[in-house]
Amino acid sequence: MRIPATLRPPYRRRFGRWLWTTGTWLVTAVFFFPVLWMVLTAFKTEADAYTASPKVVFAPTLEQFRAVFAEGVGLYLGNSALAAAASTAIVLLLATPAAYALSIRPVGRWRDVLFFFLSTKMLPVVAAIIPVYLAARGLGALDSIGTLIVLYAAMNLPVAVWMLRSFFLEIPREVLEAARVDGATARQEVMWVLLPMVAPGIAATALICVIFSWNEFFLALNLTSVRSATMPVFLVGFITSEGLYWARLAAAATLACLPVLLMGWLAQRQLARGLSMGAVK
């Protein structure tokens, strides 16, 4: 017969907690080590970065960051930020009412609608790049940040609808019925009851959409050149026929990761609440 955890000897419970804690820290260290090594490499010279054996002890320098800023990284950071922020705003404006209609007030054939949203994610981007490129060229929209905003919004909209719908479904129906008994209109129900309750889910959805847009490479590479190129395109520029500039690439990659890491750290409470909605009944 299995002994409940509360009835086990105290030392066994302490050992179990210690074992889980140690294992968690080890797994975290394994996943975080590449990021740490990237940041350390960003503060090295090219001679220190490109060695046969890893060099742990070195004299830190900001030379690589100065070189990256001299190459105009600010333009690429601004393009990525604008594309990610604008496309995410569009996605939330469209996905929120769609998720409401598919959860709180189901429309006819809602299962077919959900399958249609999901089916759009099954199409490989490489299969659609030629018609997208030809359409953008015909409209004079190549190398335009507006084109990326529209495409990123279309790319993230199905994911956002599915996520927000799952958050809306977790709202107790008794709360909505109480609001309707009090005379709340549909607009008041959404603005003052639903949205505050699903705010953590909206924050989690927004952050995921920002990450997807920020990391997108294929569309930005094929539809932009200089004016509207984003950070992933900028990073590719360090792969040259002369070789790979490891330290400079690490500095640029650190700058590219920093905004997303800061957003995730600032929104970690809302993100954790949003991703755990409905996990405990």
C-alpha positions in Angstrom: 0.0 0.0 0.0 1.3 3.4 -1.0 1.9 5.7 2.0 0.6 9.3 1.6 3.2 12.0 1.4 1.9 13.6 4.6 2.5 10.4 6.6 6.1 9.8 5.4 9.0 10.5 7.7 10.1 14.2 7.7 13.6 13.4 6.4 12.1 11.6 3.4 9.9 14.5 2.6 12.8 16.9 2.9 15.0 14.7 0.7 12.3 14.5 -1.9 11.9 18.3 -2.0 15.7 18.8 -2.2 15.9 16.3 -5.0 13.2 18.0 -7.0 14.7 21.4 -6.3 18.2 20.3 -7.4 16.8 18.7 -10.6 14.9 21.8 -11.5 18.0 24.0 -11.1 20.0 21.6 -13.2 17.5 21.6 -16.0 17.2 25.4 -15.8 21.0 25.7 -16.0 21.2 23.4 -19.1 18.6 25.5 -20.9 20.1 28.8 -19.8 23.7 28.0 -20.5 23.6 28.8 -24.3 22.1 32.2 -23.5 24.8 32.9 -20.8 27.5 31.8 -23.2 26.1 34.1 -25.9 26.2 37.1 -23.5 29.7 36.3 -22.4 30.9 36.0 -26.0 29.4 39.4 -26.8 32.0 41.0 -24.4 35.0 39.2 -26.0 37.2 40.2 -28.8 37.1 38.2 -32.0 40.4 36.6 -31.1 39.0 35.5 -27.7 35.8 34.3 -29.2 37.3 32.3 -32.0 39.5 29.8 -30.2 39.9 26.1 -30.3 39.1 25.7 -26.7 36.5 27.8 -24.9 38.0 30.8 -23.2 36.4 31.6 -19.9 38.8 34.1 -18.4 39.1 37.2 -20.6 39.2 41.0 -20.5 35.6 42.2 -21.2 35.2 44.9 -23.9 32.3 46.8 -25.4 34.0 46.9 -28.8 31.5 44.5 -30.4 28.5 46.5 -29.2 30.0 49.7 -30.6 30.6 48.0 -33.9 27.0 46.7 -34.0 25.6 50.1 -33.3 27.9 51.6 -36.0 26.3 49.2 -38.5 22.9 50.7 -37.8 21.3 48.1 -35.5 18.8 50.8 -34.3 16.9 50.8 -37.6 16.4 47.0 -37.4 15.4 47.1 -33.8 12.9 49.8 -34.5 11.4 47.8 -37.5 11.1 44.7 -35.4 9.5 46.6 -32.5 7.0 48.3 -34.8 6.1 45.2 -36.7 5.6 43.1 -33.5 3.7 45.8 -31.6 1.4 46.8 -34.5 0.6 43.3 -35.6 -0.1 42.2 -32.1 -2.5 45.1 -31.6 -4.3 44.1 -34.7 -4.4 40.5 -33.7 -5.9 41.3 -30.3 -8.5 43.7 -31.8 -9.7 40.9 -34.2 -9.2 37.8 -32.1 -11.0 39.0 -28.9 -14.4 39.4 -30.5 -13.9 36.3 -32.6 -13.0 34.3 -29.5 -16.1 35.8 -27.7 -18.3 34.7 -30.5 -16.9 31.2 -30.6 -17.1 30.7 -26.8 -19.6 32.8 -24.9 -22.1 33.3 -27.8 -21.4 30.4 -30.2 -22.1 31.2 -33.9 -23.5 28.7 -36.3 -21.1 26.0 -37.5 -18.5 27.2 -35.0 -16.5 23.9 -35.2 -16.0 24.5 -38.9 -14.8 28.0 -38.1 -12.3 26.8 -35.6 -11.1 24.1 -38.0 -10.6 26.8 -40.7 -8.5 28.9 -38.4 -6.4 25.8 -37.5 -6.0 24.8 -41.2 -4.4 28.1 -42.1 -1.5 27.1 -39.9 -1.0 23.9 -41.8 0.2 25.7 -44.9 4.0 26.0 -45.1 5.1 29.6 -45.5 7.5 28.6 -48.2 4.6 27.3 -50.3 2.9 30.7 -50.2 5.9 33.0 -50.6 5.7 33.3 -54.4 2.0 34.5 -54.6 2.6 36.7 -51.6 5.7 38.2 -53.2 4.0 38.7 -56.5 1.0 40.4 -54.8 3.3 42.7 -52.8 5.3 43.6 -55.9 2.1 44.3 -57.8 0.9 46.6 -55.0 4.3 48.3 -54.7 4.5 47.0 -51.1 7.9 45.4 -51.2 10.3 46.5 -48.5 7.4 48.0 -46.5 6.9 47.6 -42.8 3.1 47.7 -43.4 3.4 44.5 -45.4 5.1 42.7 -42.6 2.5 44.0 -40.1 -0.4 42.6 -42.2 1.4 39.3 -42.8 2.4 38.9 -39.1 -1.2 39.7 -38.0 -2.5 37.0 -40.4 0.1 34.6 -39.2 -0.7 35.0 -35.5 -4.5 35.5 -35.7 -5.4 31.7 -35.6 -3.2 31.0 -32.6 -4.6 34.0 -30.8 -8.3 33.0 -31.5 -7.7 29.5 -30.2 -5.9 30.7 -27.1 -8.4 33.5 -26.2 -11.3 31.1 -26.8 -9.8 28.7 -24.2 -9.5 31.5 -21.7 -13.1 32.7 -22.3 -14.4 29.2 -21.8 -12.9 29.1 -18.3 -15.1 32.0 -17.1 -17.9 30.7 -14.9 -21.3 31.1 -16.5 -22.8 32.1 -13.2 -20.8 35.4 -13.4 -22.2 36.2 -16.8 -25.7 35.3 -15.7 -25.4 37.5 -12.6 -24.3 40.4 -14.8 -27.2 39.9 -17.1 -29.7 39.8 -14.2 -28.2 43.1 -13.0 -29.1 44.6 -16.5 -25.7 44.6 -18.1 -25.7 45.0 -21.9 -23.5 42.9 -24.1 -21.0 45.7 -24.3 -20.9 46.2 -20.6 -20.6 42.4 -20.1 -17.5 42.3 -22.3 -15.9 45.5 -21.1 -16.5 45.3 -17.3 -16.8 41.5 -16.7 -15.1 39.4 -19.3 -12.0 41.5 -20.2 -10.9 42.0 -16.6 -11.2 38.3 -15.9 -9.3 37.2 -19.0 -6.7 40.0 -18.8 -3.9 37.5 -17.8 -4.9 35.3 -20.8 -4.8 38.4 -23.1 -1.4 39.3 -21.8 -0.1 35.8 -22.4 -1.5 35.8 -25.9 0.0 39.2 -26.7 3.4 38.1 -25.5 3.4 35.0 -27.6 2.3 37.0 -30.7 5.1 39.5 -30.0 7.6 36.6 -29.8 6.4 35.0 -33.0 6.6 38.3 -34.8 9.9 39.3 -33.4 11.5 36.0 -34.4 10.0 35.7 -37.8 12.7 35.4 -40.5 11.5 33.9 -43.7 9.0 36.6 -44.8 11.2 39.4 -43.6 14.1 38.0 -45.6 12.2 37.7 -48.9 10.0 40.8 -48.7 12.4 43.4 -47.3 15.8 44.7 -48.3 17.1 47.7 -46.2 14.4 50.1 -45.1 12.1 47.5 -43.5 14.5 44.7 -42.6 14.1 43.3 -39.1 16.6 41.9 -36.5 16.7 38.3 -37.8 17.7 39.7 -41.2 20.3 41.9 -39.6 21.8 38.9 -37.8 22.3 37.0 -41.1 24.5 39.8 -42.3 27.3 38.6 -40.1 27.7 35.4 -42.1 30.1 36.5 -44.8 32.4 34.9 -47.3 35.3 35.9 -45.1 33.9 33.9 -42.2 31.6 34.3 -39.2 32.2 37.1 -36.8 31.3 35.2 -33.6 31.7 38.0 -31.0 29.9 40.6 -33.1 27.1 38.2 -33.9 26.8 37.4 -30.2 26.5 41.1 -29.4 23.8 41.6 -32.0 22.0 38.5 -30.8 22.1 39.8 -27.3 20.5 43.0 -28.3 17.9 41.1 -30.3 17.0 38.9 -27.3 17.0 41.7 -24.7 13.6 43.3 -25.5 11.7 40.0 -25.4 13.4 38.9 -22.2 12.6 42.2 -20.6 8.9 42.0 -21.7 8.7 38.4 -20.4 10.3 39.4 -17.1 8.0 42.4 -16.6 4.9 40.4 -17.5 5.9 37.2 -15.8 3.1 37.4 -13.2 0.4 37.9 -15.9 2.0 35.4 -18.2 2.0 32.7 -15.5 -1.6 33.4 -14.5 -2.7 33.4 -18.2 -1.0 30.2 -19.1 -2.3 28.4 -16.0 -5.9 29.5 -16.5 -8.2 26.5 -16.3 -5.4 24.2 -15.1 -6.9 23.8 -11.6 -10.6 23.2 -11.4 
